Amino acid sequence: MKKLVLLLIILILLIGAEGIYLVLGPGTAFKSSRYDLYIHTGMNFEELDSTIKKDNVLTHPAVFNWLAKRVSFPSSVKAGKYEIHEGMSLFNILKMLRNGRQTPVNLVITKLRTREDLANLVGKKLECDSGAFMRYMNNTDTLKSYGLDTNTIMTMVFPDTYTYYWNTTPSRIFKKMEVAAQAFWTPEKLQKASDHHLNRITAYILASIVEEETTRDEDKPKIASVYLNRIASGMRLSADPTVKFALRRFDLKRVYEKYLLIESPYNTYLNVGLPPGPICTPSLESMDAVLNAPQTKYYYFVAKPDFSGYSNFAETFPEHLKYAKEYQKALDEQMRIGQH
């Protein structure tokens, strides 16, 4: 910083008002309100200078180049994402780059279904590409350090907004997610999970199924209770969303009987108990629904025939069958009308 100020004083003495305006006046050439400059890890000054000229970022790139060399910037280029706003001076741009004042990047995680989804999101927002992030999540040492496997690694990922510098490494990206997960799992929540004979991994997995079953938060605790009752009685979960996950057919509107035969550890129609990993990143509402699931005698549920998104719950199969027929009749009628 002192070197930059000293250089500015020398310029004032040597080149007068016109030169001062070149350095302190508006120095951007682009027409938009902002230009995002990405300096990749390992990029040298010549490559940076070439990018600035190619994208027509500055009105006087030669002056910028001269200034940069006067303050030894070429030997201290710092990787990152830098926002250059319209009208910024060459002096302020150089000061920002030389000091490494990056612009933070928000990684917004909502519902993700697979590790590939997470890797693709990271690759779009940060320097780390999706392949590198996948390799990190699949790495034996990584999995061992978290006490997880390739199926359960996603239980460390909670929907939230995570703020990073653009050039953050995969390990640091994931570490922040782990910190958020640890903050969620308070002793009280761990005890609630234990009261349902669950731990942080199995509670997350069950919450992911609840998340995929309904968008109605009011129904989520009762749906969680259905699955907890099935687990306790040794019944198969028979959860349609797990079949969709096994098929990787997330757009399926109806799960036909032929789909229930797919050989997969995620097919809860064939396998007893929870699947080996989550089928999405559940919302906090779904997590709370599992942890605070009420004690009920429900073993079944099916969508209401009014298509409100809510479900009818039943304690016995005959009762459930009645509700299921009502819904099926309404669905067939809806499809018939849609064909005309």
ZILIN-V223905 format. One record per residue. N is the residue number from 1. RES is the residue in one letter. D_LAST is the distance of its C-alpha to the last C-alpha in Angstrom with 2 decimals. Layout:
BEGIN
N:RES:D_LAST
N:RES:D_LAST
END
This chain:
BEGIN
1:M:72.86
2:K:76.62
3:K:76.67
4:L:73.93
5:V:75.79
6:L:79.03
7:L:77.37
8:L:76.06
9:I:79.60
10:I:80.99
11:L:78.40
12:I:79.33
13:L:82.95
14:L:82.35
15:I:79.66
16:G:79.65
17:A:76.95
18:E:74.86
19:G:74.63
20:I:73.84
21:Y:70.88
22:L:69.54
23:V:69.69
24:L:68.81
25:G:66.66
26:P:62.95
27:G:62.59
28:T:58.88
29:A:57.46
30:F:53.70
31:K:51.54
32:S:49.26
33:S:50.41
34:R:50.93
35:Y:51.53
36:D:51.14
37:L:53.97
38:Y:53.56
39:I:56.84
40:H:56.20
41:T:58.59
42:G:61.49
43:M:60.89
44:N:64.24
45:F:65.28
46:E:65.08
47:E:61.42
48:L:60.74
49:D:62.61
50:S:60.63
51:T:57.30
52:I:58.51
53:K:59.55
54:K:56.46
55:D:54.11
56:N:56.41
57:V:56.78
58:L:60.26
59:T:62.08
60:H:65.28
61:P:64.61
62:A:68.20
63:V:69.57
64:F:67.30
65:N:68.53
66:W:72.13
67:L:71.69
68:A:70.01
69:K:72.93
70:R:75.44
71:V:74.04
72:S:73.52
73:F:69.73
74:P:69.22
75:S:70.71
76:S:68.60
77:V:65.01
78:K:62.70
79:A:59.20
80:G:56.30
81:K:53.77
82:Y:55.43
83:E:53.92
84:I:55.78
85:H:55.02
86:E:55.40
87:G:59.02
88:M:60.58
89:S:64.10
90:L:65.30
91:F:67.66
92:N:64.95
93:I:62.66
94:L:65.54
95:K:66.54
96:M:63.01
97:L:62.85
98:R:66.43
99:N:65.96
100:G:62.68
101:R:60.82
102:Q:57.33
103:T:54.12
104:P:52.48
105:V:48.95
106:N:46.42
107:L:44.44
108:V:41.55
109:I:40.19
110:T:37.05
111:K:34.96
112:L:36.00
113:R:35.16
114:T:37.73
115:R:41.20
116:E:39.79
117:D:37.69
118:L:40.91
119:A:42.89
120:N:40.41
121:L:40.50
122:V:44.30
123:G:44.46
124:K:42.48
125:K:44.61
126:L:48.08
127:E:50.50
128:C:50.13
129:D:47.53
130:S:44.91
131:G:46.90
132:A:50.06
133:F:48.35
134:M:46.78
135:R:50.23
136:Y:51.66
137:M:49.19
138:N:49.82
139:N:53.56
140:T:55.61
141:D:58.01
142:T:55.24
143:L:53.59
144:K:57.00
145:S:58.00
146:Y:55.00
147:G:55.20
148:L:51.64
149:D:49.95
150:T:47.10
151:N:44.62
152:T:46.07
153:I:47.11
154:M:43.96
155:T:45.11
156:M:47.50
157:V:44.73
158:F:43.64
159:P:41.15
160:D:43.40
161:T:44.77
162:Y:47.63
163:T:50.00
164:Y:51.83
165:Y:53.82
166:W:51.96
167:N:54.44
168:T:54.45
169:T:54.88
170:P:52.43
171:S:54.91
172:R:55.22
173:I:51.47
174:F:50.95
175:K:54.07
176:K:52.69
177:M:49.58
178:E:51.95
179:V:53.91
180:A:50.79
181:A:49.89
182:Q:53.46
183:A:53.33
184:F:50.23
185:W:51.89
186:T:54.49
187:P:56.70
188:E:54.77
189:K:51.41
190:L:53.03
191:Q:54.39
192:K:51.02
193:A:49.59
194:S:52.59
195:D:52.09
196:H:48.73
197:H:50.52
198:L:48.92
199:N:50.45
200:R:49.27
201:I:47.47
202:T:45.76
203:A:44.82
204:Y:43.18
205:I:41.28
206:L:40.02
207:A:39.08
208:S:37.01
209:I:34.93
210:V:34.60
211:E:33.56
212:E:30.66
213:E:29.56
214:T:28.84
215:T:29.03
216:R:30.37
217:D:34.15
218:E:34.74
219:D:33.34
220:K:35.18
221:P:38.55
222:K:37.09
223:I:35.11
224:A:38.41
225:S:40.16
226:V:37.81
227:Y:38.68
228:L:42.34
229:N:42.44
230:R:40.94
231:I:43.46
232:A:46.30
233:S:45.45
234:G:45.01
235:M:41.31
236:R:39.07
237:L:37.05
238:S:33.83
239:A:32.24
240:D:28.93
241:P:29.90
242:T:32.98
243:V:30.99
244:K:28.92
245:F:32.33
246:A:33.78
247:L:30.97
248:R:31.04
249:R:27.23
250:F:26.92
251:D:23.29
252:L:22.12
253:K:19.57
254:R:20.39
255:V:23.78
256:Y:23.57
257:E:26.70
258:K:27.70
259:Y:28.17
260:L:30.63
261:L:33.15
262:I:33.84
263:E:37.59
264:S:38.29
265:P:40.59
266:Y:37.65
267:N:35.63
268:T:36.49
269:Y:34.95
270:L:37.83
271:N:40.55
272:V:42.28
273:G:42.82
274:L:41.66
275:P:40.65
276:P:43.49
277:G:42.22
278:P:39.74
279:I:36.11
280:C:36.05
281:T:38.37
282:P:37.84
283:S:38.14
284:L:41.22
285:E:39.10
286:S:38.13
287:M:41.77
288:D:42.97
289:A:40.47
290:V:42.06
291:L:45.60
292:N:45.19
293:A:42.98
294:P:43.89
295:Q:45.18
296:T:42.51
297:K:41.91
298:Y:38.27
299:Y:37.34
300:Y:33.55
301:F:30.68
302:V:26.89
303:A:24.35
304:K:23.78
305:P:20.51
306:D:20.29
307:F:19.70
308:S:22.87
309:G:24.31
310:Y:27.05
311:S:27.93
312:N:29.26
313:F:32.62
314:A:34.32
315:E:37.84
316:T:37.14
317:F:34.71
318:P:33.77
319:E:32.95
320:H:30.90
321:L:29.05
322:K:28.05
323:Y:26.66
324:A:24.91
325:K:23.15
326:E:22.00
327:Y:20.57
328:Q:18.97
329:K:17.31
330:A:15.96
331:L:14.82
332:D:13.01
333:E:11.24
334:Q:10.39
335:M:9.08
336:R:6.99
337:I:5.47
338:G:5.47
339:Q:3.80
340:H:0.00
END
